[in-house]
């Protein structure tokens, strides 16, 4: 079968591939501890599930307006206004089936062949995939451990030119858990404002998963509201990954274009899911707050455990639910170690290179698992590396 040439530019998300490999090993009878997939292990709060049941029973099973039902757009605008401290209105909201359409639609609407898009690397792999798919040039901005897993903002700003159409930011950051400071964002904003056609896509899906400090959205800085697309959603903070419910906060003039893309691709987001989203935002936030508190405990356990493994060092992430340890001291590449841990140690993790070339020397572990399982995984990783080191030492002394 002959496929369109552009399909060769479309990447994938390695987490799902590793999950499939881990499931295949489990089907063979091998026990695997899952630290690869980026989704909360908590159940969607009961009040949200009940809202979906009620919506189905009440007949919310038909088409809705492409940008979302008015009730949800209003609830999102109010929540965004309260959390970010600047005014958002319902007509600036487009509801989508998950967060990825916000990325894809924004890049499709703004970028043409030959345009440049600056994106974080290591970073969520779908950024680079979508940039290349539309024919734009993906320009990586390195996320550096030495900077607390933040950007070298001077380098990023130096990379901006007349062809740069979009800058993608992600804070808290996947895969490192790094958080951009207000000062960094102010410097980026000052550069953006020098170029009249330059926009920012700010991926804030983990914005409520912070373990200290404040979340700053670049949209709140002077002059940036009309230059910023904010991506957010329900998957992480409400443990609703399978519900497929996300949204974008767009400059008003972009909304008709994004709405047309929704109409041409999905028609609309599932109606009963949107009704559940209204209740998620307006109901009790205690389950979400308790989940984040538990992630905080797990973070401390996994960071301490990783730093206790010879050859491994791990910075403390400021947000999200990922650890991104430096494994250069093991003498193995990211892919070699990730494969060995899955196949031989029974622990599923992701190679840092799954998030871009600058991820070499690291692996990503999701601590969306119980402390008991995390501690078992750490023991198995430590044991496997110790056995390997003993074997290497034995060979070298032979």
GIPEKA-V683028 format. One record per backbone hydrogen bond with DSSP energy under -1.0 kcal/mol. NH is the residue of the N-H (numbers start at 1). CO is the residue of the C=O. If there is no record, write none. Layout:
NH/CO
NH/CO
//
This chain:
7/4
8/5
9/6
10/7
16/13
18/14
19/15
20/16
21/17
22/18
23/19
24/20
25/21
26/22
27/23
29/26
30/25
33/346
35/348
39/37
48/45
49/45
50/46
51/47
52/48
53/49
54/50
55/51
56/52
57/53
58/54
59/56
60/55
61/59
68/65
73/69
74/70
75/71
76/72
77/73
78/74
79/75
80/76
81/77
82/78
83/79
84/80
85/81
92/89
93/90
94/248
95/67
96/246
98/96
102/99
103/99
104/100
105/101
106/102
107/103
108/104
109/105
110/106
111/107
114/135
115/112
116/163
117/137
118/166
119/139
121/141
123/355
127/124
129/125
130/126
131/127
132/128
133/129
134/130
135/132
136/131
137/115
139/117
141/119
143/121
144/150
147/144
148/145
149/144
150/144
153/151
156/152
157/153
158/154
159/155
164/161
165/116
166/116
167/199
168/118
169/201
171/203
173/178
177/173
185/181
186/182
187/183
188/184
189/185
190/186
191/187
192/188
193/189
194/191
195/192
198/195
199/165
200/227
201/167
202/229
203/169
204/231
207/204
209/206
211/318
220/217
221/218
224/221
227/224
229/200
230/249
231/202
232/247
234/245
238/234
239/236
240/235
243/240
246/96
247/232
248/94
249/230
250/92
254/251
258/254
259/255
260/256
261/257
262/258
263/259
264/260
266/262
267/262
268/266
274/270
275/271
276/272
277/273
278/274
279/275
280/276
281/277
282/278
283/279
289/285
290/286
291/287
292/288
293/289
294/290
295/291
296/292
297/293
298/294
299/295
300/296
301/297
302/298
303/299
304/300
305/301
306/302
307/303
309/306
312/309
313/326
318/177
319/177
320/209
323/365
326/313
327/361
330/327
331/328
337/333
338/334
339/335
340/336
341/337
342/338
343/339
344/340
345/340
347/341
348/33
350/364
352/362
354/351
355/352
356/353
359/356
360/357
362/359
363/325
364/350
365/323
366/35
367/321
369/367
374/370
375/371
376/372
377/373
378/374
379/375
380/376
381/377
382/378
383/379
384/380
385/381
386/382
387/383
388/384
389/385
390/386
391/387
392/388
393/389
394/390
395/391
396/392
397/393
//
